[in-house]
Amino acid sequence: MQHSWKDELETFRQLVKKMKAYEEALGVMYWDLRTGAPRQSVEGRSSVIGVLSGAMFKLQTSEEMGRVVQRLSEEDIWKQLDQTDRKMVEECQKEYVRSTKIPQDRYEQFVVLTSQAESVWEDAKERSDFPMFLPYLKKIITYTKEFIERWGYEGHPYNALLDQYEPGMTTDKLDEVFGQLRKRTVPLLQEIAASPHQPDTAFLSQDYGKEEQRKFSHYILEQMGYDFTAGRLDESVHPFATGLNPGDVRITTSFRPDDISFSLFSTIHEGGHALYEQNIARDLMGTVLCTGTSMGIHESQSRFWENKVGRSQPFWRRYFRELQQAFPGKFDHVQADDFYRAINIVQPSLIRIEADELTYNLHVMIRYELEKALFGGELQAAELPEAWNAKYEEYLGVKADRAAEGVLQDVHWAGGAFGYFPSYSLGNMYAAQMYETIRNDLSDFDGLLERGELIPIKDWLTERIYRFGKLLTPAEVIQHVTGEPLNPRYLADYLEAKYRAIYRID
């Protein structure tokens, strides 16, 4: 019997609701694994994650899902759907076509593998032991290559991975925007290195209590508008944010006893991710649209809050006094502007998440080029440490003595997240373009920061970005917010203006 299209729509919505329930349960389990689950729980928990992921995968690829998305895509029915239902059908149809090309047992095996690999990576990083992690990495790459072939792709195989995180992005586009950015970054880096006006950073390396750091991070999150009744702050090896739903968005950070800036800016960065997820329109809850539209747009928000707000001069003219009070005696002889210059020092380094705004994109380009070579067949997993060090010497003039500071520093490959890294630099580009627009719209932007009035900034971002969730594509978001497509010129202009002032370069 032929069901009415409204019945089909209700069936579709219920399928999506069930999928989102599995997704949320899995999110809690992943969060638990990364924030304090007992070591001996890893194998059993990974198996449970595999079973639940398999059940969700089965829903995504079920005959029922295929039937309803096909029916709802029929022209006469499509015209009667509202914007939210249309976008949901589009997303689920894309995922259905993609997922049905992967056998369920292979998908479950991959999920179990990556769940185990993340815990092995933690141990390997602690011991700086790449060979310990290598067998897992090889298997993950093998699975990923198999999936790429099953999915199909146009141009470079890596395009299939990019599309998971930044729909519509290709290696050709990335090569172009990265090339433009590199062309202006490298000469500026050379000018900065030659400047006699280097910031004093000695006062940043002191003994800082973990509890004091936690309290100050909590305070800054509250100032940003992060809702602690809909989230929490925890500790993990690698800081991250998990959005289960707008009412439960969790942040982790990492504390270092001799470095106040690491936990502070990690917290603000993850807080930017969290503000996005907490402020998605509530009527999108329970749908596949209740998340950020892409990792590039998501990173634009974490990088916006971390750098355009948290590392800005007006911000510290307001919050430096609170920092002094939170850490008595540590900054008694330091001025706010000296602190601002210190936290913005440009210095080629080994660790991506500790990199300054200027060199950060070079870290990302290195990872992009390595991943592209891996899936283009020019590089093998066992060759990664040597290739990694060679690129770091070429791009930044530094070399890691330990794998923990080199090829093992990021968790992404352990989770199978190949294609993710370019999102960070795309986020920087999006953020700079949005920054130009918000400064025009909120003419007293710097004044808001100096007065600690951060909520109007959060509200502006909510109105133009956050509330839409995944209703708009990345290209539509940047066009909607700024009135033009992605343009790397804004980031280059911003970096030149900021660092020429800090280093007093004419």
C-alpha positions in Angstrom: 0.0 0.0 0.0 1.3 3.4 -1.0 1.8 5.6 2.1 1.0 9.3 2.0 4.0 11.6 1.7 3.2 13.0 5.2 3.4 9.4 6.6 6.8 9.0 4.8 8.0 12.3 6.3 7.1 11.2 9.8 8.8 7.8 9.2 11.9 9.7 8.0 11.9 12.0 11.1 11.6 9.0 13.5 14.5 7.3 11.8 16.6 10.4 12.1 15.6 10.8 15.8 16.7 7.3 16.5 20.0 7.8 14.7 20.6 11.0 16.8 19.9 9.0 20.0 22.6 6.5 19.0 25.0 9.4 18.1 24.5 11.0 21.5 25.1 7.8 23.4 28.3 7.3 21.4 29.3 10.8 22.1 29.1 10.3 25.8 31.2 7.1 25.5 33.9 8.7 23.5 34.0 11.6 25.9 34.3 9.1 28.8 37.2 7.3 27.1 39.1 10.5 26.7 38.5 12.0 30.1 39.1 9.3 32.7 37.8 5.8 31.8 39.9 3.1 33.5 42.7 1.8 31.2 41.3 -1.7 31.5 37.9 -0.5 30.2 39.3 0.3 26.7 38.8 -3.0 25.0 35.3 -3.6 26.3 34.2 0.0 25.8 35.6 -0.1 22.2 33.5 -3.2 21.5 30.3 -1.6 22.8 31.1 1.5 20.7 31.5 -0.8 17.7 28.1 -2.5 18.3 26.2 0.9 18.8 28.0 2.4 15.8 27.0 -0.6 13.8 23.4 -0.2 14.8 23.4 3.5 13.8 25.1 2.6 10.5 22.4 0.0 9.9 19.7 2.7 10.3 21.6 5.0 8.0 21.8 2.3 5.3 18.5 0.6 5.8 16.1 -0.2 3.0 13.5 2.0 4.8 15.9 5.0 4.9 16.6 4.5 1.2 13.0 4.3 0.3 11.8 7.3 2.3 14.6 9.7 1.1 13.9 8.6 -2.5 10.2 9.2 -2.1 10.6 12.6 -0.4 13.0 13.6 -3.1 10.3 13.3 -5.8 9.5 16.6 -7.3 5.9 16.9 -6.4 6.6 16.0 -2.7 9.9 18.0 -2.5 8.1 21.2 -3.3 5.9 20.8 -0.3 8.7 20.3 2.2 10.0 23.2 4.3 13.6 24.3 4.4 14.6 22.1 7.4 13.1 18.9 6.0 14.6 19.5 2.5 18.0 20.0 4.0 17.6 16.9 6.2 16.6 14.8 3.2 19.6 16.1 1.3 22.0 15.2 4.1 20.6 11.8 4.7 20.5 10.9 1.1 24.1 11.9 0.7 25.1 9.8 3.7 22.9 6.9 2.6 24.6 6.8 -0.9 28.0 7.1 0.8 27.4 4.6 3.6 25.7 1.9 1.5 29.0 1.5 -0.3 30.7 0.3 2.9 29.8 -3.2 4.3 28.4 -2.9 7.8 31.0 -5.4 9.2 33.9 -3.4 7.8 32.5 -0.2 9.3 32.1 -1.8 12.7 35.7 -3.2 12.6 37.0 0.3 11.6 35.1 1.9 14.6 36.5 -0.6 17.0 40.0 -0.2 15.6 40.0 3.6 15.9 38.6 3.4 19.4 41.4 1.2 20.5 44.0 3.2 18.5 43.2 6.4 20.3 44.1 4.8 23.6 47.2 3.2 22.1 48.2 6.6 20.7 48.0 8.1 24.2 50.4 5.5 25.6 52.7 5.8 22.5 52.8 9.6 22.8 53.6 9.4 26.5 56.5 7.0 25.6 57.4 8.8 22.4 57.2 5.4 20.7 56.0 5.6 17.1 56.6 1.9 16.3 54.1 1.1 19.1 51.4 3.0 17.2 52.5 2.2 13.7 50.6 -1.1 13.3 47.3 0.6 14.2 48.1 3.5 11.9 48.8 1.2 9.0 45.4 -0.6 9.5 43.6 2.7 9.7 45.1 3.9 6.5 44.3 0.6 4.8 40.7 0.9 5.8 40.5 4.5 4.7 42.0 3.7 1.3 39.4 0.9 0.9 36.6 3.3 1.8 37.9 6.0 -0.7 37.7 3.5 -3.5 34.3 2.3 -2.5 33.0 5.9 -2.2 34.6 7.1 -5.5 36.1 10.5 -6.1 36.9 13.1 -8.7 40.5 14.3 -9.2 42.7 13.4 -6.2 41.7 10.5 -3.9 42.1 12.9 -1.0 39.1 14.9 -2.2 36.9 12.1 -0.8 38.3 12.7 2.6 38.1 16.5 2.4 34.4 16.3 1.5 33.6 14.7 4.9 34.8 17.8 6.8 34.5 20.7 4.3 31.9 19.8 1.6 32.9 21.1 -1.8 36.6 21.6 -0.9 39.2 20.0 -3.2 43.0 19.7 -3.3 43.1 22.2 -6.2 41.3 24.8 -4.2 43.4 24.2 -1.1 46.6 24.3 -3.1 45.5 27.7 -4.4 44.5 29.3 -1.1 47.5 27.8 0.8 49.8 29.1 -1.9 48.4 32.6 -1.6 48.7 32.5 2.1 52.3 31.1 2.1 53.4 33.8 -0.3 52.6 36.5 2.2 53.4 34.6 5.4 57.0 33.6 4.7 58.3 37.2 4.0 56.5 38.5 7.1 58.0 35.8 9.2 61.5 36.8 8.0 60.9 40.4 8.8 59.7 39.5 12.3 62.8 37.4 12.9 65.0 40.3 11.9 63.2 42.8 14.2 65.1 44.1 17.2 61.8 44.6 19.1 61.3 41.0 20.4 58.7 40.6 23.2 59.8 39.5 26.7 58.1 36.2 27.5 60.1 35.1 30.6 57.2 35.9 33.0 55.0 33.4 31.2 57.1 30.5 32.4 56.4 30.3 36.2 54.7 27.9 38.6 51.0 28.0 38.1 48.6 25.9 40.3 46.3 23.7 38.4 43.3 24.7 40.5 44.0 28.4 39.9 44.2 27.8 36.2 41.0 25.8 36.2 39.2 28.6 38.1 40.4 31.3 35.7 39.5 29.2 32.7 36.0 28.8 34.2 35.7 32.5 34.7 36.7 33.4 31.1 34.3 30.8 29.7 31.5 32.5 31.7 32.5 35.9 30.3 32.3 34.5 26.8 28.7 33.4 27.4 29.4 29.6 27.8 26.4 28.2 29.6 27.6 25.9 32.4 24.1 24.6 32.9 24.5 23.1 29.4 28.1 22.0 29.6 31.1 21.3 31.8 34.9 21.8 31.8 37.1 18.7 32.2 40.7 17.6 31.6 42.2 15.5 28.8 45.5 14.8 27.1 44.4 16.7 24.0 41.8 19.5 24.5 38.5 19.0 22.7 34.8 19.9 22.7 31.9 17.4 22.3 28.4 18.7 21.4 25.9 16.1 22.3 23.0 18.5 21.9 22.6 22.3 22.6 21.8 21.4 26.2 24.9 19.3 26.7 28.1 20.7 25.1 31.3 19.6 27.0 34.8 21.1 26.9 38.1 19.7 28.0 41.5 21.4 28.4 45.0 20.5 29.5 46.9 22.2 32.3 50.6 22.7 32.4 52.2 23.7 35.7 54.8 26.0 34.1 52.7 27.6 31.3 49.6 29.7 32.0 48.9 30.4 28.3 48.4 26.8 27.2 45.4 26.0 29.2 44.0 29.5 28.9 44.0 29.6 25.1 43.1 25.9 24.8 40.0 26.6 26.9 39.0 29.7 24.9 39.5 27.8 21.7 37.3 24.9 22.8 34.9 27.5 24.2 34.4 28.9 20.7 33.5 25.4 19.4 31.1 25.1 22.3 29.3 28.4 21.8 28.5 27.3 18.3 26.9 24.1 19.4 25.1 25.6 22.4 23.4 28.3 20.3 22.1 26.2 17.4 18.3 26.9 17.1 16.4 24.5 19.5 14.0 23.6 16.8 16.8 21.7 15.1 17.4 19.4 18.1 16.9 15.8 17.2 17.8 16.4 13.5 20.9 15.8 11.5 21.2 19.6 11.2 21.8 20.2 14.9 25.6 20.6 14.5 28.1 22.9 12.8 27.9 23.0 9.0 31.6 22.0 8.5 34.8 21.7 10.5 36.2 24.8 8.7 33.3 26.9 9.9 33.5 25.3 13.3 37.2 26.1 13.5 36.5 29.6 12.4 34.6 30.1 15.7 37.2 28.5 17.9 40.0 30.5 16.2 37.9 33.7 16.2 37.4 33.5 20.0 41.0 32.3 20.7 42.7 34.9 18.5 40.5 37.7 17.5 39.2 38.0 21.0 41.4 36.1 23.4 44.8 37.3 22.0 43.7 40.9 21.3 45.0 44.0 23.0 41.6 45.4 24.1 40.7 42.0 25.7 43.8 42.1 28.0 43.3 45.8 28.8 40.1 44.5 30.5 41.1 41.1 31.9 44.7 41.5 32.8 43.8 42.8 36.3 41.7 39.7 36.9 44.7 37.5 35.8 46.9 39.3 38.3 44.4 38.7 41.0 44.0 35.0 40.1 47.8 34.4 40.3 49.1 36.7 43.1 52.7 37.8 42.7 53.1 36.4 39.2 52.5 39.5 37.2 53.2 42.3 39.7 55.8 44.0 37.5 54.1 43.3 34.1 51.9 45.7 32.1 48.9 44.6 30.2 50.4 45.6 26.9 53.6 43.6 27.7 51.5 40.5 28.4 49.6 41.1 25.1 52.9 41.2 23.2 54.3 38.1 25.0 51.2 35.9 24.2 51.5 36.9 20.6 55.2 36.1 20.1 56.1 34.7 16.7 58.5 31.8 17.1 58.8 28.7 14.8 58.0 25.7 17.0 57.3 22.0 16.9 53.8 21.8 18.4 50.8 22.8 16.3 48.4 23.6 19.2 51.1 25.9 20.8 51.9 27.7 17.5 51.4 31.4 17.1 48.8 32.8 14.7 51.4 33.4 11.9 53.2 30.1 11.9 50.1 28.0 12.7 49.1 27.7 9.1 52.5 26.3 8.2 51.9 23.4 10.7 48.6 22.7 9.0 50.1 22.8 5.5 52.7 20.2 6.5 50.0 17.8 7.7 47.9 18.5 4.6 50.9 17.7 2.3 51.7 14.5 4.2 48.1 13.3 4.1 47.8 14.1 0.5 51.0 12.1 -0.3 49.8 9.2 1.8 46.6 8.8 -0.1 48.2 9.7 -3.4 50.5 6.8 -3.1 53.8 8.8 -2.7 54.3 8.1 1.0 54.0 5.1 3.3 53.0 5.1 7.0 56.5 3.9 8.2 58.1 6.9 6.3 56.0 9.5 8.2 58.5 10.4 11.0 61.3 11.1 8.5 59.0 13.0 6.1 57.5 14.9 9.0 60.9 16.1 10.2 62.1 17.0 6.7 59.0 19.3 6.2 59.4 20.9 9.6 63.0 21.7 8.8 62.0 23.1 5.4 59.0 25.2 6.5 59.9 26.2 10.1 63.6 25.4 10.6 63.0 23.1 13.5 63.3 19.3 14.0 61.7 17.1 16.6 64.0 14.9 18.7 61.1 12.9 20.1 58.1 11.5 18.2 55.8 12.9 20.9 56.8 16.4 19.7 56.7 15.3 16.1 54.6 12.8 14.3 52.7 11.6 17.4 51.6 15.0 18.7 48.1 14.9 17.2 45.2 12.4 18.0 43.5 12.9 14.6 45.1 10.0 12.7 44.4 7.6 15.6 40.7 8.5 15.1 40.9 8.0 11.4 40.3 11.8 10.8 42.3 12.1 7.6 41.2 15.3 5.8 40.4 17.2 9.0 43.6 19.2 9.3 43.0 21.7 6.5 39.9 22.8 8.4 42.1 24.6 10.9 43.6 26.9 8.3 40.3 27.3 6.5 38.9 28.3 9.9 41.6 31.0 10.2 40.6 32.3 6.8 36.9 32.3 7.5 37.5 33.9 10.9 39.6 36.8 9.5 36.9 37.5 6.9 34.2 37.4 9.5 36.3 39.6 11.8 36.4 42.3 9.1 32.6 42.2 8.9 31.9 42.2 12.6 34.1 45.2 13.1 32.1 47.1 10.5 28.8 46.0 12.0 29.8 46.5 15.6 31.7 49.8 15.2 32.7 49.7 18.9 34.1 46.2 18.7 37.3 47.1 20.5 35.4 49.0 23.1 33.2 46.0 23.8 36.3 44.0 24.5 37.9 46.7 26.7 34.7 46.8 28.8 34.4 43.0 29.0 31.1 43.1 27.1 31.5 39.9 25.2 27.8 38.9 25.0 26.9 41.3 22.1 29.7 39.6 20.1 28.3 36.1 20.9 24.8 37.3 20.0 26.0 38.7 16.6 27.7 35.3 15.8 24.6 33.5 17.0 22.3 35.5 14.7 24.5 35.1 11.6 26.1 31.7 12.1 25.3 29.6 15.1 21.5 29.4 15.0 21.6 27.9 11.4 23.4 24.7 12.4 23.8 22.8 9.2 21.0 24.5 7.4 23.5 26.4 5.3 26.6 25.1 3.5 30.1 26.5 4.3 30.0 28.5 1.1 26.5 29.8 2.0 27.6 30.8 5.5 30.7 32.8 4.4 28.6 34.5 1.7 25.7 35.2 4.1 28.0 36.7 6.8 30.5 38.6 4.7 28.8 39.1 1.3 31.6 37.4 -0.6 33.2 33.9 -1.1 36.2 32.7 0.9 39.1 35.1 0.3 42.6 34.4 2.0 43.5 38.0 1.6 41.7 39.0 4.8 43.8 36.7 6.9 47.0 37.9 5.3 46.0 41.5 5.8 45.1 40.9 9.4 48.3 39.1 10.2 50.5 41.8 8.6 48.7 44.6 10.4 48.8 42.8 13.8 52.4 41.7 13.8 53.9 44.7 12.2 52.5 46.7 15.1 53.7 44.2 17.7 57.2 44.0 16.2 57.3 47.7 15.3 58.0 47.0 11.6 57.6 50.0 9.4 
